[in-house]
């Protein structure tokens, strides 16, 4: 029999500090979300002209390194019990083959 239950996932922004991402994942699990979706980027603009509208969280500052999605996924995995973790964006062509 097919499982027709609706499942909910949460896309977590790569622009936050890794500890905030893990905290968001823990809260998502407590709220009943089924999955966490992580993205990644290797490059950030040198100048962010627009104002970030969401508080109290602020994105990483220009020049800060973006967290590696696989490392963040591992941190989420050891901090949660049942939530599924996957990538929404994984830039494979920009990675060294042995590291990927």
C-alpha positions in Angstrom: 0.0 0.0 0.0 1.3 3.4 -0.9 2.1 6.0 1.8 -0.1 9.0 0.9 0.9 11.0 3.9 2.0 14.6 3.1 5.6 15.2 4.1 7.2 18.6 4.8 10.7 19.7 4.2 12.6 22.8 5.0 15.2 24.5 2.8 17.8 26.0 5.0 19.9 28.9 3.7 23.6 28.4 3.2 24.2 32.1 4.1 23.8 31.5 7.9 26.5 30.4 10.3 26.8 26.6 10.5 25.7 26.6 14.2 22.5 28.5 13.3 21.8 26.0 10.5 22.1 23.1 13.0 19.9 25.0 15.5 17.3 25.5 12.7 17.4 21.8 11.9 16.9 20.8 15.5 13.9 23.1 15.7 12.5 21.8 12.4 12.6 18.3 13.7 10.9 19.3 16.9 8.2 21.0 14.8 7.6 17.8 12.8 9.4 18.5 9.6 10.4 15.4 7.7 13.5 16.6 5.9 16.1 19.3 5.7 17.4 20.6 2.3 20.8 22.2 2.2 22.2 24.4 -0.6 25.7 25.7 -1.2 27.6 28.3 -3.1 31.3 28.8 -3.5 31.4 32.4 -4.3 29.9 35.5 -2.6 29.6 39.0 -4.1 32.3 41.4 -3.1 29.6 44.1 -2.2 26.1 43.4 -1.0 24.2 46.6 -1.9 20.7 45.5 -0.7 19.7 45.4 3.0 19.0 42.0 4.4 15.3 42.2 5.5 15.1 39.2 7.9 16.1 39.6 11.6 17.5 38.6 14.0 19.5 36.3 11.7 22.0 38.0 9.4 23.7 36.3 6.5 27.4 35.6 6.4 29.5 38.8 5.9 31.1 39.4 2.6 34.5 37.6 2.7 33.4 34.9 5.1 33.6 31.3 3.7 30.3 29.5 3.0 30.0 26.3 5.0 30.5 23.0 3.2 27.1 21.4 2.9 28.4 17.8 3.6 30.0 19.0 6.9 26.9 20.8 7.9 24.8 17.7 7.0 27.1 15.7 9.3 26.6 18.2 12.1 22.8 18.0 11.7 22.9 14.2 11.6 24.6 14.0 15.0 22.3 16.6 16.5 18.9 15.1 15.3 17.3 11.7 15.5 14.8 11.2 12.6 14.9 14.0 10.1 16.1 13.2 6.6 19.0 15.4 5.3 19.6 16.1 1.6 21.1 18.7 -0.7 19.0 21.0 -2.8 22.1 22.3 -4.5 25.4 20.4 -4.7 27.8 22.0 -7.2 29.6 18.8 -8.2 31.5 20.3 -11.2 33.2 22.8 -8.9 34.5 20.1 -6.5 37.7 18.1 -6.7 36.6 14.5 -7.7 38.5 12.8 -4.8 36.9 15.2 -2.3 33.4 14.7 -3.7 
